[in-house]
Amino acid sequence: MASPQENTPLLAPPVTAATSAQQDSKKEFVGLVIMAVSALAFSTMSLMVSITGRAFPSFEIVVARSIIQAVLGLVGCAWLGINPLGARKVRYWLVLRGSAGAVGLALFFYSLTKLPLADATVVFFLGPVFTAILASIALHEPFTPFDMVCSVVSMAGIVFVSKPQFLFGDVSIDSWERLFAIFCALMGAVLSAVAYVTVRRVGKGAHFLVHVVYFGFISLIMSGVGLVLWQEYVPPSGWTEYGGLTLVGILAFFGQCLLNKGYKKRGNESKNKRKRRQWDPIDTFLYFCSLQLAPAGKGTIMRNADVVFAFLFGIFILGEIPDAWSVTGALLIVGSTTSLGLHKWLASRR
């Protein structure tokens, strides 16, 4: 005769608060690791731009990245059955986002070819500060006195990194050339903030791959015109140079996939549609890599790995030893942007 235990239906163990917290902790850890890998991808891309910038003009590097990004974006859209043009009602914003991102990218790449890798990366890292300012204007998000303090501290960091001649005397790089390159990186950060605020404005109205396609094609057109008007095309020679340009585009696309924040949740899809896409490897990978796995505050800290990698690459690969002023400026900028992100995260939890 069967025992009472044998007649008892097999039930899944109840989900306790401790189990749920453990699962959330694992997802958060995975999200932070993914963001660190993304930072490594972007930093490696910046390193490749610095290296290839010795042989190619900056606009040509942007053209190479844009071609690869546009092609991979179209392939991704075709695989997932997404219209690469996006919904008609958000196309204006997609063009604006692509235009701002394209000009910002060109300015950042120019600064990478003229400045030490760490300096250019640190200045471009001011994007979150400008995003907070623009979001308060365009999206009516709060801009608190704490945000203002972080912005002022970041600007002080810019002064230490740029080392203007009238404050610091002669520097190793021509003062005006350095200041112009710093200005380009700064404007690149501003335009990256414009692009990010525009993405926020579009929201779930467009899949992130649609953003990638618009960004790629608009950047290709703009940088192609810039190459013809202001720089001279240098044909690549050998697999090393072709490989360097290709790697810039692949790393950029890979980093963007990992940093995707707007990926549509499966809960919004019909049951049949989920069934058709259940085993789609790209779909599953991109969904898994969403930044929703990690809280924004801790994610902001992990994004600082960009600057850490840039300093390490600059020192050990490019032989660029930063001086005390650059290190001080980097600490001010990274500290203020981290504080800004943590402050907004804590405020959202109240």
Beta strands, then each sheet from edge to edge (+ up, - down):
end
